[in-house]
Amino acid sequence: MKLDDAAARLEALGNPTRLKIYRTLVRAGEDGMAVGRLQDRLDIAASTLSHHLKALVGVGLVTQTREATTLICRTNYGLMRGLLEYLVEECCAESKRCAPAKAPIKLPKAA
């Protein structure tokens, strides 16, 4: 992952409302969540939700698919995994003392 891409994704997650939306979608799993249900769950205005989803979709953290009249939002787990790996790939690279690596984070497989 390129530095600029990682920075853009982290910037998108740096907004409290977007982070709340993203965490809700992560909890939803591979099935994702309909926009209407997401709006009800988070109790935010439709225009606000749309604005924040656009930012998350724009950096690839969230995907949207239309199923009949319902717009479903899903976490892009492959990209999330890549961002996490980018953040830790050089962990302790310049340290003589480094904590042992913990078990890898288990995420759903990328679709």
C-alpha positions as CSV (number, residue, x, y, z in Angstrom):
1,M,0.0,0.0,0.0
2,K,1.3,3.5,-0.8
3,L,1.8,6.1,1.9
4,D,-0.7,8.5,0.2
5,D,-3.4,5.8,0.1
6,A,-2.9,4.8,3.7
7,A,-3.0,8.5,4.7
8,A,-6.3,9.1,2.9
9,R,-7.9,6.0,4.4
10,L,-6.8,7.0,7.9
11,E,-7.9,10.5,7.3
12,A,-11.4,9.2,6.4
13,L,-11.5,7.2,9.6
14,G,-10.3,10.2,11.6
15,N,-13.8,11.7,11.7
16,P,-15.8,10.4,14.7
17,T,-19.0,9.9,12.7
18,R,-17.3,8.1,9.9
19,L,-15.4,5.9,12.4
20,K,-18.8,5.1,14.0
21,I,-20.3,4.2,10.7
22,Y,-17.3,2.1,9.7
23,R,-17.2,0.2,13.0
24,T,-21.0,-0.5,12.6
25,L,-20.3,-2.0,9.2
26,V,-17.4,-4.0,10.4
27,R,-19.7,-5.5,13.1
28,A,-22.3,-6.3,10.4
29,G,-19.9,-8.8,8.8
30,E,-19.9,-9.9,5.1
31,D,-23.7,-9.4,4.8
32,G,-23.3,-5.7,5.2
33,M,-26.1,-3.4,6.2
34,A,-28.8,-1.6,4.3
35,V,-28.4,2.2,4.3
36,G,-31.8,2.7,6.0
37,R,-31.0,0.2,8.8
38,L,-27.6,1.9,9.2
39,Q,-29.3,5.3,9.5
40,D,-31.8,3.9,12.1
41,R,-29.0,2.2,14.0
42,L,-26.9,5.4,14.2
43,D,-29.8,7.9,14.5
44,I,-28.3,10.3,12.0
45,A,-29.8,12.3,9.2
46,A,-29.9,10.7,5.8
47,S,-27.9,13.6,4.2
48,T,-25.3,13.3,6.9
49,L,-25.0,9.5,6.4
50,S,-24.8,9.9,2.7
51,H,-22.0,12.5,3.0
52,H,-19.9,10.3,5.3
53,L,-20.5,7.1,3.3
54,K,-19.4,8.9,0.2
55,A,-16.0,9.6,1.9
56,L,-15.6,6.0,3.0
57,V,-16.6,4.6,-0.4
58,G,-14.2,7.2,-2.0
59,V,-11.2,5.7,-0.3
60,G,-12.3,2.1,-0.8
61,L,-13.0,1.2,2.8
62,V,-16.7,0.6,2.1
63,T,-18.4,-0.8,-1.0
64,Q,-22.1,-0.3,-2.0
65,T,-24.3,-2.6,-4.0
66,R,-27.9,-2.2,-5.0
67,E,-30.2,-5.1,-4.3
68,A,-33.6,-4.2,-5.9
69,T,-34.4,-0.9,-4.2
70,T,-32.1,-1.4,-1.2
71,L,-28.5,0.0,-1.1
72,I,-26.3,-2.3,0.9
73,C,-23.0,-1.1,2.4
74,R,-20.2,-3.5,3.2
75,T,-16.8,-3.3,4.7
76,N,-14.0,-3.9,2.2
77,Y,-12.2,-6.4,4.5
78,G,-9.3,-7.0,2.0
79,L,-8.5,-3.3,2.1
80,M,-9.0,-3.1,5.8
81,R,-6.6,-6.0,6.2
82,G,-4.1,-4.3,3.9
83,L,-4.3,-1.0,5.9
84,L,-3.7,-2.9,9.2
85,E,-0.8,-4.8,7.7
86,Y,0.7,-1.5,6.3
87,L,0.6,0.0,9.8
88,V,2.4,-2.9,11.4
89,E,4.7,-4.2,8.7
90,E,7.8,-2.5,10.0
91,C,6.9,-2.8,13.7
92,C,10.1,-2.7,15.8
93,A,12.2,-2.8,12.6
94,E,14.8,-0.5,14.3
95,S,14.5,-1.7,17.8
96,K,16.7,-4.2,19.5
97,R,13.9,-5.1,21.9
98,C,10.6,-5.9,20.4
99,A,7.5,-7.4,21.9
100,P,6.7,-10.8,20.4
101,A,4.2,-10.8,17.6
102,K,0.7,-11.6,18.7
103,A,-1.6,-13.9,16.7
104,P,-2.7,-12.3,13.4
105,I,-6.0,-10.5,13.4
106,K,-8.7,-12.8,12.0
107,L,-11.0,-11.0,9.5
108,P,-13.6,-12.3,7.1
109,K,-12.1,-13.2,3.8
110,A,-12.2,-10.6,1.1
111,A,-15.2,-11.0,-1.3
